[in-house]
Amino acid sequence: MPFSSSTTDYRFGTHPFILQLAQNKFHIPLTLFTTKSTNKLHKESLVQKITYKSNGTKCHTVELSQFPDEHQMDVSDWHEAWN
């Protein structure tokens, strides 16, 4: 990887919950890409909710309220997540 930081954890790939949000065209908050959120996604049991795709198909997505609010991110978390 071209970027290296002692605060970034590369042991986990992109979590399937994030990919599912993208596939269903939901907004993916930048807060999901911090080390703390990545660890939470991969190590904890998370609440999911039933949502509907634009074609009416039911799907399950991760409940985003379990993660910090994107609008409340501090500068260091923003830089970590952006990378």
PDB file as gemmi writes it, atoms N, CA and C in Angstrom:
CRYST1    1.000    1.000    1.000  90.00  90.00  90.00 P 1                      
ATOM      1  N   MET A   1       0.843  -1.179   0.000  1.00  0.00           N  
ATOM      2  CA  MET A   1       0.000   0.000   0.000  1.00  0.00           C  
ATOM      3  C   MET A   1       0.884   1.237   0.000  1.00  0.00           C  
ATOM      4  N   PRO A   2       0.530   2.234  -0.788  1.00  0.00           N  
ATOM      5  CA  PRO A   2       1.360   3.416  -0.874  1.00  0.00           C  
ATOM      6  C   PRO A   2       1.320   4.282   0.379  1.00  0.00           C  
ATOM      7  N   PHE A   3       0.220   4.266   1.113  1.00  0.00           N  
ATOM      8  CA  PHE A   3       0.079   5.098   2.305  1.00  0.00           C  
ATOM      9  C   PHE A   3       0.268   4.238   3.535  1.00  0.00           C  
ATOM     10  N   SER A   4       1.048   4.711   4.468  1.00  0.00           N  
ATOM     11  CA  SER A   4       1.257   3.950   5.695  1.00  0.00           C  
ATOM     12  C   SER A   4       1.088   4.872   6.887  1.00  0.00           C  
ATOM     13  N   SER A   5       0.351   4.398   7.876  1.00  0.00           N  
ATOM     14  CA  SER A   5       0.142   5.178   9.084  1.00  0.00           C  
ATOM     15  C   SER A   5       0.001   4.229  10.253  1.00  0.00           C  
ATOM     16  N   SER A   6       0.511   4.625  11.380  1.00  0.00           N  
ATOM     17  CA  SER A   6       0.409   3.764  12.561  1.00  0.00           C  
ATOM     18  C   SER A   6      -1.021   3.701  13.083  1.00  0.00           C  
ATOM     19  N   THR A   7      -1.882   4.644  12.666  1.00  0.00           N  
ATOM     20  CA  THR A   7      -3.262   4.640  13.141  1.00  0.00           C  
ATOM     21  C   THR A   7      -4.198   3.917  12.186  1.00  0.00           C  
ATOM     22  N   THR A   8      -3.722   3.528  11.027  1.00  0.00           N  
ATOM     23  CA  THR A   8      -4.574   2.869  10.044  1.00  0.00           C  
ATOM     24  C   THR A   8      -4.401   1.361  10.150  1.00  0.00           C  
ATOM     25  N   ASP A   9      -5.514   0.645  10.143  1.00  0.00           N  
ATOM     26  CA  ASP A   9      -5.495  -0.800  10.295  1.00  0.00           C  
ATOM     27  C   ASP A   9      -5.857  -1.432   8.956  1.00  0.00           C  
ATOM     28  N   TYR A  10      -4.868  -2.075   8.303  1.00  0.00           N  
ATOM     29  CA  TYR A  10      -5.099  -2.672   6.989  1.00  0.00           C  
ATOM     30  C   TYR A  10      -5.404  -4.168   7.068  1.00  0.00           C  
ATOM     31  N   ARG A  11      -5.619  -4.693   8.252  1.00  0.00           N  
ATOM     32  CA  ARG A  11      -5.875  -6.124   8.377  1.00  0.00           C  
ATOM     33  C   ARG A  11      -7.221  -6.515   7.788  1.00  0.00           C  
ATOM     34  N   PHE A  12      -8.161  -5.597   7.755  1.00  0.00           N  
ATOM     35  CA  PHE A  12      -9.495  -5.891   7.247  1.00  0.00           C  
ATOM     36  C   PHE A  12      -9.696  -5.218   5.897  1.00  0.00           C  
ATOM     37  N   GLY A  13     -10.429  -5.884   5.016  1.00  0.00           N  
ATOM     38  CA  GLY A  13     -10.814  -5.266   3.751  1.00  0.00           C  
ATOM     39  C   GLY A  13     -12.102  -4.483   3.941  1.00  0.00           C  
ATOM     40  N   THR A  14     -12.670  -4.032   2.851  1.00  0.00           N  
ATOM     41  CA  THR A  14     -13.935  -3.315   2.906  1.00  0.00           C  
ATOM     42  C   THR A  14     -15.030  -4.284   3.340  1.00  0.00           C  
ATOM     43  N   HIS A  15     -15.726  -3.925   4.383  1.00  0.00           N  
ATOM     44  CA  HIS A  15     -16.747  -4.803   4.951  1.00  0.00           C  
ATOM     45  C   HIS A  15     -17.926  -4.960   3.985  1.00  0.00           C  
ATOM     46  N   PRO A  16     -18.523  -6.156   3.922  1.00  0.00           N  
ATOM     47  CA  PRO A  16     -19.681  -6.381   3.046  1.00  0.00           C  
ATOM     48  C   PRO A  16     -20.843  -5.421   3.316  1.00  0.00           C  
ATOM     49  N   PHE A  17     -21.010  -4.944   4.551  1.00  0.00           N  
ATOM     50  CA  PHE A  17     -22.086  -3.978   4.831  1.00  0.00           C  
ATOM     51  C   PHE A  17     -21.873  -2.686   4.041  1.00  0.00           C  
ATOM     52  N   ILE A  18     -20.611  -2.264   3.911  1.00  0.00           N  
ATOM     53  CA  ILE A  18     -20.317  -1.050   3.140  1.00  0.00           C  
ATOM     54  C   ILE A  18     -20.581  -1.295   1.662  1.00  0.00           C  
ATOM     55  N   LEU A  19     -20.154  -2.447   1.175  1.00  0.00           N  
ATOM     56  CA  LEU A  19     -20.400  -2.792  -0.231  1.00  0.00           C  
ATOM     57  C   LEU A  19     -21.894  -2.861  -0.514  1.00  0.00           C  
ATOM     58  N   GLN A  20     -22.655  -3.395   0.440  1.00  0.00           N  
ATOM     59  CA  GLN A  20     -24.100  -3.494   0.279  1.00  0.00           C  
ATOM     60  C   GLN A  20     -24.739  -2.107   0.207  1.00  0.00           C  
ATOM     61  N   LEU A  21     -24.282  -1.179   1.020  1.00  0.00           N  
ATOM     62  CA  LEU A  21     -24.788   0.195   0.951  1.00  0.00           C  
ATOM     63  C   LEU A  21     -24.519   0.783  -0.431  1.00  0.00           C  
ATOM     64  N   ALA A  22     -23.311   0.559  -0.949  1.00  0.00           N  
ATOM     65  CA  ALA A  22     -22.952   1.084  -2.274  1.00  0.00           C  
ATOM     66  C   ALA A  22     -23.803   0.448  -3.371  1.00  0.00           C  
ATOM     67  N   GLN A  23     -23.966  -0.857  -3.321  1.00  0.00           N  
ATOM     68  CA  GLN A  23     -24.748  -1.560  -4.337  1.00  0.00           C  
ATOM     69  C   GLN A  23     -26.205  -1.094  -4.360  1.00  0.00           C  
ATOM     70  N   ASN A  24     -26.707  -0.711  -3.184  1.00  0.00           N  
ATOM     71  CA  ASN A  24     -28.098  -0.259  -3.090  1.00  0.00           C  
ATOM     72  C   ASN A  24     -28.234   1.261  -3.210  1.00  0.00           C  
ATOM     73  N   LYS A  25     -27.111   1.913  -3.543  1.00  0.00           N  
ATOM     74  CA  LYS A  25     -27.081   3.360  -3.797  1.00  0.00           C  
ATOM     75  C   LYS A  25     -27.466   4.204  -2.579  1.00  0.00           C  
ATOM     76  N   PHE A  26     -27.034   3.745  -1.396  1.00  0.00           N  
ATOM     77  CA  PHE A  26     -27.227   4.510  -0.170  1.00  0.00           C  
ATOM     78  C   PHE A  26     -25.972   5.341   0.081  1.00  0.00           C  
ATOM     79  N   HIS A  27     -26.144   6.455   0.766  1.00  0.00           N  
ATOM     80  CA  HIS A  27     -24.999   7.280   1.149  1.00  0.00           C  
ATOM     81  C   HIS A  27     -24.132   6.496   2.116  1.00  0.00           C  
ATOM     82  N   ILE A  28     -22.820   6.508   1.893  1.00  0.00           N  
ATOM     83  CA  ILE A  28     -21.887   5.839   2.784  1.00  0.00           C  
ATOM     84  C   ILE A  28     -21.142   6.926   3.549  1.00  0.00           C  
ATOM     85  N   PRO A  29     -21.432   7.064   4.842  1.00  0.00           N  
ATOM     86  CA  PRO A  29     -20.747   8.099   5.627  1.00  0.00           C  
ATOM     87  C   PRO A  29     -19.250   7.832   5.711  1.00  0.00           C  
ATOM     88  N   LEU A  30     -18.477   8.880   5.648  1.00  0.00           N  
ATOM     89  CA  LEU A  30     -17.028   8.770   5.741  1.00  0.00           C  
ATOM     90  C   LEU A  30     -16.607   8.149   7.073  1.00  0.00           C  
ATOM     91  N   THR A  31     -17.432   8.293   8.085  1.00  0.00           N  
ATOM     92  CA  THR A  31     -17.112   7.735   9.409  1.00  0.00           C  
ATOM     93  C   THR A  31     -16.973   6.214   9.386  1.00  0.00           C  
ATOM     94  N   LEU A  32     -17.522   5.545   8.380  1.00  0.00           N  
ATOM     95  CA  LEU A  32     -17.402   4.087   8.308  1.00  0.00           C  
ATOM     96  C   LEU A  32     -15.995   3.640   7.941  1.00  0.00           C  
ATOM     97  N   PHE A  33     -15.136   4.579   7.530  1.00  0.00           N  
ATOM     98  CA  PHE A  33     -13.793   4.225   7.085  1.00  0.00           C  
ATOM     99  C   PHE A  33     -12.698   4.562   8.091  1.00  0.00           C  
ATOM    100  N   THR A  34     -13.081   4.902   9.313  1.00  0.00           N  
ATOM    101  CA  THR A  34     -12.064   5.099  10.353  1.00  0.00           C  
ATOM    102  C   THR A  34     -11.669   3.732  10.911  1.00  0.00           C  
ATOM    103  N   THR A  35     -10.523   3.679  11.550  1.00  0.00           N  
ATOM    104  CA  THR A  35     -10.067   2.422  12.152  1.00  0.00           C  
ATOM    105  C   THR A  35     -11.069   1.925  13.192  1.00  0.00           C  
ATOM    106  N   LYS A  36     -11.573   2.837  13.995  1.00  0.00           N  
ATOM    107  CA  LYS A  36     -12.537   2.454  15.034  1.00  0.00           C  
ATOM    108  C   LYS A  36     -13.786   1.815  14.414  1.00  0.00           C  
ATOM    109  N   SER A  37     -14.317   2.420  13.362  1.00  0.00           N  
ATOM    110  CA  SER A  37     -15.519   1.872  12.711  1.00  0.00           C  
ATOM    111  C   SER A  37     -15.219   0.575  11.984  1.00  0.00           C  
ATOM    112  N   THR A  38     -14.050   0.491  11.354  1.00  0.00           N  
ATOM    113  CA  THR A  38     -13.667  -0.752  10.670  1.00  0.00           C  
ATOM    114  C   THR A  38     -13.590  -1.896  11.664  1.00  0.00           C  
ATOM    115  N   ASN A  39     -12.974  -1.646  12.804  1.00  0.00           N  
ATOM    116  CA  ASN A  39     -12.912  -2.685  13.837  1.00  0.00           C  
ATOM    117  C   ASN A  39     -14.306  -3.061  14.321  1.00  0.00           C  
ATOM    118  N   LYS A  40     -15.164  -2.069  14.504  1.00  0.00           N  
ATOM    119  CA  LYS A  40     -16.535  -2.329  14.947  1.00  0.00           C  
ATOM    120  C   LYS A  40     -17.277  -3.179  13.914  1.00  0.00           C  
ATOM    121  N   LEU A  41     -17.150  -2.833  12.650  1.00  0.00           N  
ATOM    122  CA  LEU A  41     -17.826  -3.592  11.589  1.00  0.00           C  
ATOM    123  C   LEU A  41     -17.399  -5.056  11.582  1.00  0.00           C  
ATOM    124  N   HIS A  42     -16.118  -5.298  11.786  1.00  0.00           N  
ATOM    125  CA  HIS A  42     -15.587  -6.651  11.671  1.00  0.00           C  
ATOM    126  C   HIS A  42     -15.634  -7.466  12.960  1.00  0.00           C  
ATOM    127  N   LYS A  43     -15.768  -6.795  14.104  1.00  0.00           N  
ATOM    128  CA  LYS A  43     -15.659  -7.526  15.364  1.00  0.00           C  
ATOM    129  C   LYS A  43     -16.926  -7.557  16.209  1.00  0.00           C  
ATOM    130  N   GLU A  44     -17.902  -6.716  15.904  1.00  0.00           N  
ATOM    131  CA  GLU A  44     -19.098  -6.643  16.743  1.00  0.00           C  
ATOM    132  C   GLU A  44     -20.340  -7.083  15.974  1.00  0.00           C  
ATOM    133  N   SER A  45     -21.328  -7.505  16.721  1.00  0.00           N  
ATOM    134  CA  SER A  45     -22.643  -7.799  16.144  1.00  0.00           C  
ATOM    135  C   SER A  45     -23.364  -6.474  15.973  1.00  0.00           C  
ATOM    136  N   LEU A  46     -23.793  -6.181  14.776  1.00  0.00           N  
ATOM    137  CA  LEU A  46     -24.422  -4.896  14.496  1.00  0.00           C  
ATOM    138  C   LEU A  46     -25.884  -5.060  14.110  1.00  0.00           C  
ATOM    139  N   VAL A  47     -26.661  -4.060  14.446  1.00  0.00           N  
ATOM    140  CA  VAL A  47     -28.079  -4.042  14.099  1.00  0.00           C  
ATOM    141  C   VAL A  47     -28.218  -3.713  12.619  1.00  0.00           C  
ATOM    142  N   GLN A  48     -29.083  -4.455  11.950  1.00  0.00           N  
ATOM    143  CA  GLN A  48     -29.412  -4.161  10.565  1.00  0.00           C  
ATOM    144  C   GLN A  48     -30.875  -3.738  10.500  1.00  0.00           C  
ATOM    145  N   LYS A  49     -31.225  -3.028   9.452  1.00  0.00           N  
ATOM    146  CA  LYS A  49     -32.613  -2.636   9.265  1.00  0.00           C  
ATOM    147  C   LYS A  49     -33.063  -3.049   7.871  1.00  0.00           C  
ATOM    148  N   ILE A  50     -34.351  -3.191   7.729  1.00  0.00           N  
ATOM    149  CA  ILE A  50     -34.926  -3.523   6.427  1.00  0.00           C  
ATOM    150  C   ILE A  50     -35.105  -2.232   5.649  1.00  0.00           C  
ATOM    151  N   THR A  51     -34.578  -2.216   4.431  1.00  0.00           N  
ATOM    152  CA  THR A  51     -34.753  -1.076   3.533  1.00  0.00           C  
ATOM    153  C   THR A  51     -35.221  -1.611   2.186  1.00  0.00           C  
ATOM    154  N   TYR A  52     -35.588  -0.712   1.331  1.00  0.00           N  
ATOM    155  CA  TYR A  52     -36.082  -1.111   0.014  1.00  0.00           C  
ATOM    156  C   TYR A  52     -35.283  -0.427  -1.082  1.00  0.00           C  
ATOM    157  N   LYS A  53     -34.885  -1.215  -2.071  1.00  0.00           N  
ATOM    158  CA  LYS A  53     -34.184  -0.673  -3.233  1.00  0.00           C  
ATOM    159  C   LYS A  53     -35.165   0.155  -4.051  1.00  0.00           C  
ATOM    160  N   SER A  54     -34.651   0.896  -5.003  1.00  0.00           N  
ATOM    161  CA  SER A  54     -35.511   1.737  -5.839  1.00  0.00           C  
ATOM    162  C   SER A  54     -36.536   0.919  -6.628  1.00  0.00           C  
ATOM    163  N   ASN A  55     -36.237  -0.359  -6.876  1.00  0.00           N  
ATOM    164  CA  ASN A  55     -37.186  -1.205  -7.614  1.00  0.00           C  
ATOM    165  C   ASN A  55     -38.189  -1.905  -6.686  1.00  0.00           C  
ATOM    166  N   GLY A  56     -38.118  -1.587  -5.379  1.00  0.00           N  
ATOM    167  CA  GLY A  56     -39.056  -2.157  -4.420  1.00  0.00           C  
ATOM    168  C   GLY A  56     -38.589  -3.426  -3.747  1.00  0.00           C  
ATOM    169  N   THR A  57     -37.421  -3.943  -4.125  1.00  0.00           N  
ATOM    170  CA  THR A  57     -36.889  -5.161  -3.523  1.00  0.00           C  
ATOM    171  C   THR A  57     -36.418  -4.880  -2.102  1.00  0.00           C  
ATOM    172  N   LYS A  58     -36.813  -5.757  -1.184  1.00  0.00           N  
ATOM    173  CA  LYS A  58     -36.420  -5.616   0.218  1.00  0.00           C  
ATOM    174  C   LYS A  58     -34.980  -6.080   0.400  1.00  0.00           C  
ATOM    175  N   CYS A  59     -34.223  -5.335   1.213  1.00  0.00           N  
ATOM    176  CA  CYS A  59     -32.861  -5.743   1.546  1.00  0.00           C  
ATOM    177  C   CYS A  59     -32.562  -5.322   2.979  1.00  0.00           C  
ATOM    178  N   HIS A  60     -31.498  -5.834   3.519  1.00  0.00           N  
ATOM    179  CA  HIS A  60     -31.063  -5.481   4.866  1.00  0.00           C  
ATOM    180  C   HIS A  60     -29.803  -4.625   4.752  1.00  0.00           C  
ATOM    181  N   THR A  61     -29.763  -3.540   5.496  1.00  0.00           N  
ATOM    182  CA  THR A  61     -28.575  -2.692   5.538  1.00  0.00           C  
ATOM    183  C   THR A  61     -28.216  -2.424   6.996  1.00  0.00           C  
ATOM    184  N   VAL A  62     -26.962  -2.103   7.222  1.00  0.00           N  
ATOM    185  CA  VAL A  62     -26.499  -1.823   8.576  1.00  0.00           C  
ATOM    186  C   VAL A  62     -27.154  -0.525   9.062  1.00  0.00           C  
ATOM    187  N   GLU A  63     -27.537  -0.515  10.324  1.00  0.00           N  
ATOM    188  CA  GLU A  63     -28.124   0.690  10.942  1.00  0.00           C  
ATOM    189  C   GLU A  63     -26.995   1.672  11.200  1.00  0.00           C  
ATOM    190  N   LEU A  64     -26.986   2.790  10.473  1.00  0.00           N  
ATOM    191  CA  LEU A  64     -25.881   3.738  10.532  1.00  0.00           C  
ATOM    192  C   LEU A  64     -25.822   4.543  11.820  1.00  0.00           C  
ATOM    193  N   SER A  65     -26.891   4.548  12.590  1.00  0.00           N  
ATOM    194  CA  SER A  65     -26.883   5.297  13.851  1.00  0.00           C  
ATOM    195  C   SER A  65     -25.919   4.681  14.873  1.00  0.00           C  
ATOM    196  N   GLN A  66     -25.385   3.485  14.585  1.00  0.00           N  
ATOM    197  CA  GLN A  66     -24.412   2.825  15.460  1.00  0.00           C  
ATOM    198  C   GLN A  66     -23.006   3.405  15.311  1.00  0.00           C  
ATOM    199  N   PHE A  67     -22.861   4.320  14.357  1.00  0.00           N  
ATOM    200  CA  PHE A  67     -21.572   4.915  14.042  1.00  0.00           C  
ATOM    201  C   PHE A  67     -21.630   6.420  14.255  1.00  0.00           C  
ATOM    202  N   PRO A  68     -20.467   7.056  14.449  1.00  0.00           N  
ATOM    203  CA  PRO A  68     -20.452   8.508  14.653  1.00  0.00           C  
ATOM    204  C   PRO A  68     -21.076   9.253  13.462  1.00  0.00           C  
ATOM    205  N   ASP A  69     -21.643  10.392  13.764  1.00  0.00           N  
ATOM    206  CA  ASP A  69     -22.252  11.237  12.748  1.00  0.00           C  
ATOM    207  C   ASP A  69     -21.164  11.855  11.872  1.00  0.00           C  
ATOM    208  N   GLU A  70     -21.317  11.710  10.584  1.00  0.00           N  
ATOM    209  CA  GLU A  70     -20.345  12.235   9.626  1.00  0.00           C  
ATOM    210  C   GLU A  70     -20.156  13.750   9.784  1.00  0.00           C  
ATOM    211  N   HIS A  71     -21.205  14.457  10.128  1.00  0.00           N  
ATOM    212  CA  HIS A  71     -21.126  15.910  10.266  1.00  0.00           C  
ATOM    213  C   HIS A  71     -20.399  16.348  11.536  1.00  0.00           C  
ATOM    214  N   GLN A  72     -20.151  15.422  12.438  1.00  0.00           N  
ATOM    215  CA  GLN A  72     -19.465  15.729  13.696  1.00  0.00           C  
ATOM    216  C   GLN A  72     -18.013  15.240  13.711  1.00  0.00           C  
ATOM    217  N   MET A  73     -17.503  14.795  12.566  1.00  0.00           N  
ATOM    218  CA  MET A  73     -16.138  14.266  12.507  1.00  0.00           C  
ATOM    219  C   MET A  73     -15.122  15.357  12.812  1.00  0.00           C  
ATOM    220  N   ASP A  74     -14.075  14.967  13.558  1.00  0.00           N  
ATOM    221  CA  ASP A  74     -12.995  15.929  13.746  1.00  0.00           C  
ATOM    222  C   ASP A  74     -12.006  15.784  12.582  1.00  0.00           C  
ATOM    223  N   VAL A  75     -11.089  16.710  12.503  1.00  0.00           N  
ATOM    224  CA  VAL A  75     -10.167  16.776  11.367  1.00  0.00           C  
ATOM    225  C   VAL A  75      -9.308  15.515  11.257  1.00  0.00           C  
ATOM    226  N   SER A  76      -8.815  15.008  12.365  1.00  0.00           N  
ATOM    227  CA  SER A  76      -7.948  13.815  12.303  1.00  0.00           C  
ATOM    228  C   SER A  76      -8.716  12.599  11.817  1.00  0.00           C  
ATOM    229  N   ASP A  77      -9.953  12.408  12.275  1.00  0.00           N  
ATOM    230  CA  ASP A  77     -10.775  11.285  11.787  1.00  0.00           C  
ATOM    231  C   ASP A  77     -11.083  11.446  10.301  1.00  0.00           C  
ATOM    232  N   TRP A  78     -11.337  12.670   9.883  1.00  0.00           N  
ATOM    233  CA  TRP A  78     -11.632  12.917   8.469  1.00  0.00           C  
ATOM    234  C   TRP A  78     -10.441  12.514   7.603  1.00  0.00           C  
ATOM    235  N   HIS A  79      -9.240  12.932   7.992  1.00  0.00           N  
ATOM    236  CA  HIS A  79      -8.040  12.590   7.214  1.00  0.00           C  
ATOM    237  C   HIS A  79      -7.792  11.086   7.216  1.00  0.00           C  
ATOM    238  N   GLU A  80      -7.989  10.443   8.352  1.00  0.00           N  
ATOM    239  CA  GLU A  80      -7.796   8.994   8.417  1.00  0.00           C  
ATOM    240  C   GLU A  80      -8.778   8.288   7.490  1.00  0.00           C  
ATOM    241  N   ALA A  81     -10.034   8.663   7.556  1.00  0.00           N  
ATOM    242  CA  ALA A  81     -11.073   8.014   6.746  1.00  0.00           C  
ATOM    243  C   ALA A  81     -10.888   8.306   5.258  1.00  0.00           C  
ATOM    244  N   TRP A  82     -10.483   9.500   4.931  1.00  0.00           N  
ATOM    245  CA  TRP A  82     -10.316   9.883   3.513  1.00  0.00           C  
ATOM    246  C   TRP A  82      -9.247   9.046   2.861  1.00  0.00           C  
ATOM    247  N   ASN A  83      -8.179   8.740   3.601  1.00  0.00           N  
ATOM    248  CA  ASN A  83      -7.109   7.912   3.037  1.00  0.00           C  
ATOM    249  C   ASN A  83      -7.600   6.516   2.764  1.00  0.00           C  
TER     250      ASN A  83                                                      
END                                                                             
